[in-house]
Amino acid sequence: MEHALSPATLSELRRPRPYPAVSVLTPTHRREPDNSQDRVRLRNVVAEAKKQLEADPAVTRERRADVAEQLDRALAEIDLTYTEDGLVIFAAPGEHQVWSVARPVPERVVLSDTFLTRNLVSAQASERPFWVLSVSADRVTLWNGGADRVTEERSHGFPLTRSRENFDAERMERVGDLPSTFRDEGTRHFLRDADTAMGRLLREAPRPLYVTGETAALSLLDEIGVTRDAVHIPHGGLTHATPDTVWQAVRPLHDAEARRDTAAVARELDSARGHRTFAAGVDELWQNAREGRVRLLAVEENYRVTVRDDGEHLIPAESADLDSRDDIVDEIVEQCLETGAEVRFVPDGTLTDAEGIAGVLRY
């Protein structure tokens, strides 16, 4: 299952496909007993997708069989042991993908000539993703960070390793037997290569970056390049650590950064009220988002609302209502990101006086 949504990946997902490009969304659960019905629900929604393929006269027999096979392959790949809050399956002639997202999604099936990406985009933004680079003299490990976890990222050339006979850099660093390792020219070249690889990744998928390692390693990286602008955490021994160990090392700084971000967003919203560039509520934000007027969007982390469009405004609705839209918040988030707005998710209760969603307008 996929987790990390880079700009390049998103662009590829949005590429037009031969009809039908099928998007299947279903909510999932992380814990018992809520997750006991996830497998049945998933099979049912995939069966519904096949039913819609059968009923669509625009889908040829060959393409119907192809896409149905892709859906079956996607279903076989899913391990519900490690699900988060939602699953998104994409299937089209000759291809399929499965995405796990850390934000609830509505249950739905969509047949179109493009995949439905707004729920992925919203989930990625709500996770406040970040990178962690753990460095030592003989290994550099990259970690992909999200809302409450990190996982090792084995791509873009990582992990980088350097073999030297009878050389255990991390052990020697911990016991103090390697005082000059990071003044060694071979080590400098090795960390320079890691810095260059990290720079390429940040250009492709820009995120906040934390770097962990011995103080000497961090000092050397300061001299080299792009990672000098990262948040440095003087903690060695993490290049071979478990994801939870890395997360516990990073978490205090990450949480403090999140608190500072929330306070900064609150100040911007207060200032916007005084300058009459403040907007609140899904109806007002949806209209301004479509016009590209939103500069900053703030959304409470678990804010969801179902609405329907009466032609002029969005009005509250029930999920069972005709033409109801369960994921209007995700639509607003994606539209704002498309027009260059900054999107920030804040703790529940932060925007009570703004109905859970607020923004600062450009004009």
Buried (B, 14 or more C-beta within 10 A) or exposed (E): BBBBBBEEBBEEBEEEBEBBBBBBBBBBBEEEEEBEEBEEBBEEBBEBBBEBBEEBEEBEEEBBEBBBBBBBEBBEEBEEEEBBBBBBBBBBBEBBBBBBBBBBBBBBBBBBEBBBBBBBBBBBBBBBBBBBBBBBBBBBBBBBBBBEBBBBBEEEBBBBEBEEEEEBBBEBBEEEEBEEBBEBEEBBEBBBBBBBBBBEBBEEBEBBBBBBBBEBBBEBBBEBBBBEEBBBBEBBBBBEBEBEBBBEBBBEBBEEBBEEBBEEBBEBBEEBEEEEBBBBBBBBBBBBBBEBBBBBBBBBBEBBBBBBBEEEEBEEBEEEEEEBBBBBBBBBBBBBBEBEBBBBBBEEEBBEEBBBBBBBBBE
